[in-house]
Amino acid sequence: MENLYYYIKRYYKIIFRAFLFAASVAIIVVLFPREGKFKYEFQKGKPWLHETLMAPFDFPIYKTDKQIQNEKDSILKFFNPYFVYDSSVFESELEKFRMFYHRKTNEYIESKFGKNDVGSRKQDFLSNAKNFESFSIKIMTDVYLKGIIEISEIKENLNTESRITLIKDKIAEDYSFVDFYTQKTAYEYVINNTENYLHANNVIIKHPEFYKSVNLYEFIVPNILYDAKTSDNIKETMLKNLSTSKGMVQEGERIISKGDVIDNNVYRMLESLKHDFELKLGSSYHYQIILLGQIIFVFGCILVLFLFLLNFRKDILQHSLKTSFILMVVLLFVFIASVTLRISEKSIYIVPFALVPIIIKTFYDSRLALFIHFITVLLVGFFAPNGFEF
């Protein structure tokens, strides 16, 4: 135990620097993606520089993110919202109207004729009031039979060309939005018909102030109600069932020959093959092999960096702070590149890798700056898309 303590005390600087390099290898390996790399380099609009490529297995041709988003937008735009027909609304409002009308009629009789009046004027009023009640019930029946649609929750999405799906008696049918009244058009229909009735019967009806005080539109409420739960479920199912691919490439089918220009269709096939190829390499068996390969590759790069410093800049290795600074610069840019690639593949080109040699040159010499830059770009190029181009 004492010998171990003595050994650590004597060589702690060397042990600490070895730990720095080992930790750098571990951190970089953690930052590396675990899926395999597609071995071919390609660009849209450029010639295919490799041998003739045949499909190694069956794979679908995936749609672009833009195509999928456009199809989702189209589904949402032309989606028919679901409504449910509630027959109890008419029954409830009709009962409320009858109770209201009878009460109002009795109050008017008491104030105008008195309870004990049995004259002809009172009988005429009762007869006209009965006719008006029948007319009002007919108007309500017509309106509710056609249906009053609730649009408060989705008003901005409905217009005269919209269609809806109505669930009535557990049967769903498609209708045009204009097949129904809105609450506003139902109000207008009731008010106009009431005014026409009173105008046509103004000779018979002797008490217009009573009938005008009966606001029939107060008993007009929506009976076709928006079913948010069903609409959301159907919409979610349609989006979930949206196909992410169009067409298939069969095993052994020729994808592209050497020298052919990569057009849009071929580019989609290559991207789809790359996706499935790397997905297959990401399986548990290949995962272990890929991880081992990454450890060897990163260890080799860091070892080359260590040997360069040992042979040409030993003064840096003798100072822990200087060694930490060099490794920190490499780690920082590998980390930035890794995070950037998770956001978007193209955004890797906005990472200012030219800052690496500038920073190193500021404190050391241009030879070391160029070598550190080379090691950093080599590490990033291993997991960047189109690594050789990068």
RODO-2510 file (C-alpha; in nm, 4 decimals, decimal comma):
residues 390
     n   res          X          Y          Z
     1     m     0,0000     0,0000     0,0000
     2     e     0,2838     0,2353     0,0874
     3     n     0,4600     0,1474    -0,2360
     4     l     0,1448     0,2340    -0,4328
     5     y     0,1100     0,5660    -0,2526
     6     y     0,4788     0,6421    -0,3157
     7     y     0,4416     0,5485    -0,6826
     8     i     0,1346     0,7724    -0,7285
     9     k     0,3022     1,0618    -0,5464
    10     r     0,6121     1,0284    -0,7607
    11     y     0,4365     0,9944    -1,0970
    12     y     0,1099     1,1776    -1,0334
    13     k     0,1780     1,4329    -1,3095
    14     i     0,2257     1,1584    -1,5666
    15     i    -0,0794     0,9718    -1,4340
    16     f    -0,2890     1,2887    -1,4459
    17     r    -0,1892     1,3612    -1,8084
    18     a    -0,2597     1,0016    -1,9028
    19     f    -0,6003     1,0412    -1,7401
    20     l    -0,6627     1,3567    -1,9479
    21     f    -0,5979     1,1704    -2,2736
    22     a    -0,8025     0,8680    -2,1631
    23     a    -1,0914     1,0901    -2,0536
    24     s    -1,0774     1,2704    -2,3894
    25     v    -1,1061     0,9385    -2,5734
    26     a    -1,4024     0,8354    -2,3565
    27     i    -1,5869     1,1664    -2,3990
    28     i    -1,5418     1,1730    -2,7779
    29     v    -1,6616     0,8121    -2,8091
    30     v    -1,9726     0,9029    -2,6070
    31     l    -2,0400     1,1927    -2,8457
    32     f    -2,0144     0,9697    -3,1525
    33     p    -2,3434     0,8366    -3,3004
    34     r    -2,3995     0,4645    -3,2540
    35     e    -2,5406     0,3830    -3,5970
    36     g    -2,3106     0,2645    -3,8750
    37     k    -2,1900     0,4789    -4,1622
    38     f    -2,3056     0,4415    -4,5219
    39     k    -1,9873     0,3736    -4,7160
    40     y    -2,0774     0,5722    -5,0288
    41     e    -2,0389     0,9476    -5,0737
    42     f    -2,2927     1,1218    -5,2984
    43     q    -2,4438     1,4615    -5,3801
    44     k    -2,7553     1,5586    -5,5710
    45     g    -2,6749     1,6782    -5,9232
    46     k    -2,3250     1,5247    -5,9195
    47     p    -2,2061     1,2051    -6,0976
    48     w    -2,1987     0,8736    -5,9093
    49     l    -1,8259     0,8088    -5,8567
    50     h    -1,8525     0,4521    -5,7252
    51     e    -1,9201     0,1210    -5,8911
    52     t    -2,2692     0,0320    -6,0122
    53     l    -2,4911     0,0075    -5,7043
    54     m    -2,7425    -0,2757    -5,6713
    55     a    -2,9981    -0,2869    -5,3896
    56     p    -2,8555    -0,5179    -5,1183
    57     f    -3,2035    -0,5757    -4,9725
    58     d    -3,5656    -0,4650    -5,0119
    59     f    -3,6241    -0,1138    -4,8828
    60     p    -3,8944     0,1555    -4,9156
    61     i    -3,8345     0,4922    -5,0797
    62     y    -3,8950     0,7418    -4,8024
    63     k    -4,0649     1,0750    -4,8588
    64     t    -3,8863     1,3965    -4,7703
    65     d    -3,9772     1,5821    -4,4521
    66     k    -4,1303     1,8547    -4,6683
    67     q    -4,3511     1,6054    -4,8538
    68     i    -4,4692     1,4486    -4,5286
    69     q    -4,5421     1,7910    -4,3798
    70     n    -4,7358     1,8957    -4,6930
    71     e    -4,9474     1,5787    -4,6697
    72     k    -5,0126     1,6428    -4,3012
    73     d    -5,1163     2,0003    -4,3799
    74     s    -5,3459     1,8700    -4,6546
    75     i    -5,5095     1,6213    -4,4148
    76     l    -5,5679     1,8952    -4,1579
    77     k    -5,6970     2,1379    -4,4218
    78     f    -5,9534     1,8990    -4,5723
    79     f    -6,0392     1,7154    -4,2539
    80     n    -6,4150     1,6954    -4,1827
    81     p    -6,4782     1,7841    -3,8169
    82     y    -6,7135     1,5526    -3,6311
    83     f    -7,0439     1,6712    -3,4855
    84     v    -7,3100     1,4848    -3,2899
    85     y    -7,6857     1,5392    -3,3225
    86     d    -7,8490     1,5925    -2,9811
    87     s    -8,2253     1,5357    -3,0050
    88     s    -8,2768     1,6221    -2,6371
    89     v    -8,1987     1,9895    -2,7055
    90     f    -8,5205     2,0414    -2,9031
    91     e    -8,7331     1,8619    -2,6429
    92     s    -8,5801     2,0663    -2,3632
    93     e    -8,6130     2,4034    -2,5393
    94     l    -8,9683     2,3246    -2,6538
    95     e    -9,0715     2,2468    -2,2963
    96     k    -8,9081     2,5692    -2,1748
    97     f    -9,0924     2,7692    -2,4435
    98     r    -9,4323     2,6205    -2,3555
    99     m    -9,3882     2,6930    -1,9859
   100     f    -9,2648     3,0457    -2,0617
   101     y    -9,5459     3,1157    -2,3103
   102     h    -9,8245     2,9932    -2,0824
   103     r    -9,6906     3,1936    -1,7914
   104     k    -9,6554     3,5067    -2,0038
   105     t   -10,0059     3,4565    -2,1473
   106     n   -10,1592     3,4296    -1,7988
   107     e    -9,9705     3,7361    -1,6773
   108     y   -10,0896     3,9383    -1,9765
   109     i   -10,4527     3,8268    -1,9280
   110     e   -10,4432     3,9283    -1,5619
   111     s   -10,2986     4,2686    -1,6404
   112     k   -10,5176     4,3354    -1,9439
   113     f   -10,8487     4,1609    -1,8787
   114     g   -10,8522     4,0317    -1,5261
   115     k   -10,9010     3,6716    -1,4126
   116     n   -11,2799     3,6795    -1,4105
   117     d   -11,3277     3,8426    -1,7527
   118     v   -11,5151     3,6072    -1,9874
   119     g   -11,5808     3,8580    -2,2624
   120     s   -11,5302     3,8140    -2,6351
   121     r   -11,2126     4,0244    -2,6353
   122     k   -11,0446     3,7814    -2,3951
   123     q   -11,1664     3,4815    -2,5979
   124     d   -11,0329     3,6355    -2,9179
   125     f   -10,6968     3,6945    -2,7508
   126     l   -10,6823     3,3351    -2,6231
   127     s   -10,7666     3,2036    -2,9695
   128     n   -10,4976     3,4198    -3,1341
   129     a   -10,2474     3,3316    -2,8609
   130     k   -10,3132     2,9619    -2,9236
   131     n   -10,2546     3,0118    -3,2960
   132     f    -9,9334     3,1998    -3,2299
   133     e    -9,8150     2,9230    -3,0001
   134     s    -9,8801     2,6644    -3,2725
   135     f    -9,6963     2,8837    -3,5241
   136     s    -9,3991     2,9228    -3,2867
   137     i    -9,3795     2,5491    -3,2229
   138     k    -9,3845     2,4851    -3,5980
   139     i    -9,1041     2,7356    -3,6530
   140     m    -8,8963     2,5764    -3,3769
   141     t    -8,9644     2,2296    -3,5184
   142     d    -8,8525     2,3361    -3,8665
   143     v    -8,5336     2,4969    -3,7360
   144     y    -8,4352     2,2130    -3,5074
   145     l    -8,5242     1,9531    -3,7708
   146     k    -8,2802     2,1109    -4,0145
   147     g    -8,0269     2,1523    -3,7350
   148     i    -7,8397     2,4373    -3,5679
   149     i    -7,4662     2,3811    -3,5821
   150     e    -7,2258     2,4844    -3,3068
   151     i    -6,9230     2,6618    -3,4533
   152     s    -6,7828     2,8590    -3,1600
   153     e    -6,4814     2,6243    -3,1149
   154     i    -6,3837     2,5866    -3,4821
   155     k    -6,5338     2,8968    -3,6411
   156     e    -6,2114     2,9955    -3,8190
   157     n    -6,1933     2,6576    -3,9984
   158     l    -6,5448     2,6497    -4,1468
   159     n    -6,6777     2,8257    -4,4559
   160     t    -6,9500     2,7760    -4,7184
   161     e    -6,7415     2,5073    -4,8931
   162     s    -6,6633     2,3106    -4,5764
   163     r    -6,8008     1,9661    -4,5068
   164     i    -6,8658     1,8018    -4,1725
   165     t    -6,9323     1,4484    -4,0494
   166     l    -7,2531     1,4216    -3,8455
   167     i    -7,3112     1,1349    -3,6032
   168     k    -7,6862     1,0749    -3,5730
   169     d    -7,8319     0,7605    -3,4179
   170     k    -7,4786     0,6119    -3,4137
   171     i    -7,4493     0,6562    -3,7926
   172     a    -7,1887     0,8952    -3,9331
   173     e    -7,2703     1,0778    -4,2570
   174     d    -7,1001     1,3610    -4,4442
   175     y    -7,2875     1,6876    -4,4975
   176     s    -7,2118     2,0292    -4,6346
   177     f    -7,1750     2,3037    -4,3759
   178     v    -7,4469     2,5081    -4,5505
   179     d    -7,7015     2,2253    -4,4993
   180     f    -7,7520     2,3544    -4,1446
   181     y    -7,8354     2,6756    -3,9676
   182     t    -7,5782     2,8562    -3,7639
   183     q    -7,7102     3,0192    -3,4500
   184     k    -7,7044     3,3547    -3,6305
   185     t    -7,8946     3,2363    -3,9394
   186     a    -8,1425     3,0487    -3,7171
   187     y    -8,2091     3,3727    -3,5230
   188     e    -8,2638     3,5607    -3,8481
   189     y    -8,4996     3,2922    -3,9825
   190     v    -8,7104     3,2928    -3,6626
   191     i    -8,7247     3,6737    -3,6388
   192     n    -8,8148     3,7215    -4,0065
   193     n    -9,0859     3,4552    -4,0022
   194     t    -9,2329     3,5934    -3,6802
   195     e    -9,2463     3,9439    -3,8244
   196     n    -9,4062     3,8146    -4,1448
   197     y    -9,6662     3,6228    -3,9435
   198     l    -9,7569     3,9257    -3,7348
   199     h    -9,7693     4,1492    -4,0424
   200     a    -9,9927     3,9059    -4,2315
   201     n   -10,2304     3,8712    -3,9348
   202     n   -10,2249     4,2324    -3,8126
   203     v   -10,6012     4,2661    -3,8726
   204     i   -10,6835     3,9608    -3,6601
   205     i   -10,4211     4,0039    -3,3895
   206     k   -10,5286     4,2898    -3,1661
   207     h   -10,2423     4,2812    -2,9170
   208     p    -9,9146     4,3065    -3,1152
   209     e    -9,7185     4,4311    -2,8114
   210     f    -9,7720     4,0918    -2,6443
   211     y    -9,6483     3,8878    -2,9403
   212     k    -9,3506     4,1127    -3,0022
   213     s    -9,2444     4,0627    -2,6398
   214     v    -9,2233     3,6858    -2,6968
   215     n    -8,8578     3,6511    -2,8013
   216     l    -8,8750     3,3139    -2,9711
   217     y    -8,5051     3,3300    -3,0685
   218     e    -8,4114     3,2905    -2,7008
   219     f    -8,5112     2,9244    -2,7348
   220     i    -8,2905     2,8654    -3,0370
   221     v    -7,9660     2,6960    -2,9312
   222     p    -7,7338     2,4564    -3,1216
   223     n    -7,8443     2,0939    -3,1368
   224     i    -7,5553     1,9812    -3,3600
   225     l    -7,2610     1,9908    -3,1220
   226     y    -6,8919     1,9739    -3,2026
   227     d    -6,7393     1,6429    -3,0899
   228     a    -6,3839     1,7443    -3,0050
   229     k    -6,2835     1,4039    -2,8681
   230     t    -6,3896     1,2074    -3,1768
   231     s    -6,2480     1,4717    -3,4110
   232     d    -5,9092     1,4680    -3,2374
   233     n    -5,8994     1,0871    -3,2284
   234     i    -5,9843     1,0517    -3,5983
   235     k    -5,7405     1,3279    -3,6905
   236     e    -5,4632     1,1675    -3,4849
   237     t    -5,5323     0,8272    -3,6433
   238     m    -5,5186     0,9739    -3,9949
   239     l    -5,1871     1,1479    -3,9222
   240     k    -5,0471     0,8339    -3,7586
   241     n    -5,1455     0,6188    -4,0580
   242     l    -4,9873     0,8609    -4,3049
   243     s    -4,7376     0,6654    -4,5133
   244     t    -4,3771     0,7885    -4,4868
   245     s    -4,2740     0,6099    -4,8058
   246     k    -4,3748     0,5901    -5,1708
   247     g    -4,2682     0,2852    -5,3667
   248     m    -4,0235     0,0013    -5,2989
   249     v    -3,6834    -0,0982    -5,4314
   250     q    -3,6411    -0,4745    -5,4687
   251     e    -3,3265    -0,6633    -5,3713
   252     g    -3,0911    -0,6874    -5,6708
   253     e    -3,2534    -0,3920    -5,8515
   254     r    -3,0056    -0,1482    -6,0065
   255     i    -3,0107     0,1876    -5,8317
   256     i    -2,7418     0,3776    -6,0234
   257     s    -2,4485     0,3062    -6,2542
   258     k    -2,1038     0,4584    -6,2327
   259     g    -2,0922     0,8018    -6,3937
   260     d    -2,4715     0,8577    -6,3884
   261     v    -2,5872     1,1956    -6,2597
   262     i    -2,7791     1,1752    -5,9315
   263     d    -3,1235     1,3240    -5,9987
   264     n    -3,4037     1,3762    -5,7452
   265     n    -3,5482     1,0246    -5,7749
   266     v    -3,2113     0,8507    -5,7455
   267     y    -3,1144     1,0806    -5,4589
   268     r    -3,4286     0,9762    -5,2657
   269     m    -3,3448     0,6089    -5,3279
   270     l    -2,9879     0,6597    -5,2062
   271     e    -3,1052     0,8487    -4,8975
   272     s    -3,3575     0,5733    -4,8240
   273     l    -3,0937     0,3016    -4,8670
   274     k    -2,8573     0,4963    -4,6429
   275     h    -3,1290     0,5290    -4,3759
   276     d    -3,2143     0,1578    -4,3698
   277     f    -2,8509     0,0509    -4,4054
   278     e    -2,7430     0,2537    -4,1023
   279     l    -3,0539     0,1413    -3,9130
   280     k    -2,9596    -0,2225    -3,9696
   281     l    -2,6051    -0,1518    -3,8570
   282     g    -2,7477    -0,0001    -3,5390
   283     s    -2,8787    -0,3389    -3,4190
   284     s    -2,7461    -0,4828    -3,0912
   285     y    -2,4884    -0,7066    -3,2630
   286     h    -2,3494    -0,4370    -3,4890
   287     y    -2,3701    -0,1842    -3,2071
   288     q    -2,0885    -0,3606    -3,0183
   289     i    -1,8710    -0,3823    -3,3293
   290     i    -1,9336    -0,0138    -3,4132
   291     l    -1,8521     0,0884    -3,0563
   292     l    -1,5269    -0,1087    -3,0651
   293     g    -1,4337     0,0472    -3,3984
   294     q    -1,5054     0,3971    -3,2688
   295     i    -1,2896     0,3374    -2,9605
   296     i    -1,0012     0,2184    -3,1780
   297     f    -1,0400     0,5115    -3,4194
   298     v    -1,0620     0,7805    -3,1509
   299     f    -0,7820     0,6188    -2,9514
   300     g    -0,5660     0,6221    -3,2656
   301     c    -0,6338     0,9934    -3,3309
   302     i    -0,5594     1,0931    -2,9716
   303     l    -0,2505     0,8683    -2,9717
   304     v    -0,1204     1,0434    -3,2851
   305     l    -0,1793     1,3763    -3,1100
   306     f     0,0099     1,2534    -2,8046
   307     l     0,3050     1,1270    -3,0152
   308     f     0,3196     1,4577    -3,2028
   309     l     0,3403     1,6501    -2,8753
   310     l     0,5932     1,4024    -2,7357
   311     n     0,8248     1,4398    -3,0335
   312     f     0,7821     1,8042    -3,1288
   313     r     0,6282     1,9923    -2,8342
   314     k     0,7367     1,8100    -2,5219
   315     d     0,7168     2,1362    -2,3299
   316     i     0,3350     2,1230    -2,3599
   317     l     0,3190     1,7697    -2,2198
   318     q     0,5215     1,8802    -1,9208
   319     h     0,2483     2,1271    -1,8191
   320     s    -0,0926     1,9894    -1,7224
   321     l    -0,2664     2,3208    -1,7924
   322     k    -0,1289     2,3437    -2,1473
   323     t    -0,2196     1,9802    -2,2174
   324     s    -0,5711     2,0383    -2,0806
   325     f    -0,6100     2,3466    -2,3005
   326     i    -0,5172     2,1577    -2,6184
   327     l    -0,7529     1,8693    -2,5418
   328     m    -1,0295     2,1081    -2,4336
   329     v    -1,0227     2,2844    -2,7726
   330     v    -1,0565     1,9517    -2,9549
   331     l    -1,3344     1,8318    -2,7234
   332     l    -1,5240     2,1600    -2,7482
   333     f    -1,5482     2,1565    -3,1276
   334     v    -1,6311     1,7856    -3,1429
   335     f    -1,9092     1,8499    -2,8904
   336     i    -2,0429     2,1510    -3,0858
   337     a    -2,0407     1,9494    -3,4085
   338     s    -2,2198     1,6567    -3,2412
   339     v    -2,4955     1,8792    -3,0986
   340     t    -2,5309     2,0682    -3,4277
   341     l    -2,5739     1,7459    -3,6262
   342     r    -2,8584     1,6390    -3,3989
   343     i    -3,0416     1,9575    -3,5016
   344     s    -2,9738     1,9432    -3,8757
   345     e    -2,7200     1,7736    -4,1003
   346     k    -2,6591     2,0856    -4,3076
   347     s    -2,5944     2,3040    -4,0027
   348     i    -2,2551     2,1333    -3,9517
   349     y    -2,1169     2,3825    -4,2049
   350     i    -2,1943     2,6804    -3,9836
   351     v    -1,9614     2,5537    -3,7084
   352     p    -1,6493     2,7784    -3,7246
   353     f    -1,3801     2,5078    -3,7354
   354     a    -1,1314     2,7657    -3,8644
   355     l    -1,1261     2,9039    -3,5109
   356     v    -0,9333     2,5949    -3,3969
   357     p    -0,6041     2,6870    -3,5676
   358     i    -0,6607     3,0554    -3,4910
   359     i    -0,6950     2,9859    -3,1188
   360     i    -0,3966     2,7484    -3,1078
   361     k    -0,1803     2,9849    -3,3198
   362     t    -0,2571     3,2658    -3,0741
   363     f    -0,0806     3,0777    -2,7912
   364     y     0,1565     2,8451    -2,9787
   365     d     0,2948     2,8070    -3,3325
   366     s     0,1287     2,7521    -3,6706
   367     r     0,2648     2,3964    -3,7063
   368     l     0,0851     2,2824    -3,3894
   369     a    -0,2264     2,4826    -3,4899
   370     l    -0,2472     2,3047    -3,8272
   371     f    -0,1994     1,9617    -3,6686
   372     i    -0,4666     2,0187    -3,4018
   373     h    -0,7001     2,1443    -3,6726
   374     f    -0,6329     1,8296    -3,8773
   375     i    -0,7066     1,5998    -3,5813
   376     t    -1,0293     1,7885    -3,4957
   377     v    -1,1629     1,7819    -3,8516
   378     l    -1,0668     1,4138    -3,8862
   379     l    -1,2672     1,3260    -3,5730
   380     v    -1,5701     1,5278    -3,6821
   381     g    -1,5480     1,4027    -4,0421
   382     f    -1,5872     1,0479    -3,9156
   383     f    -1,9525     1,1097    -3,8184
   384     a    -2,0353     1,4119    -4,0411
   385     p    -2,2534     1,3400    -4,3472
   386     n    -2,0400     1,3040    -4,6623
   387     g    -1,7281     1,2827    -4,4480
   388     f    -1,4770     1,2999    -4,7330
   389     e    -1,6451     1,6081    -4,8765
   390     f    -1,6538     1,7620    -4,5302
***
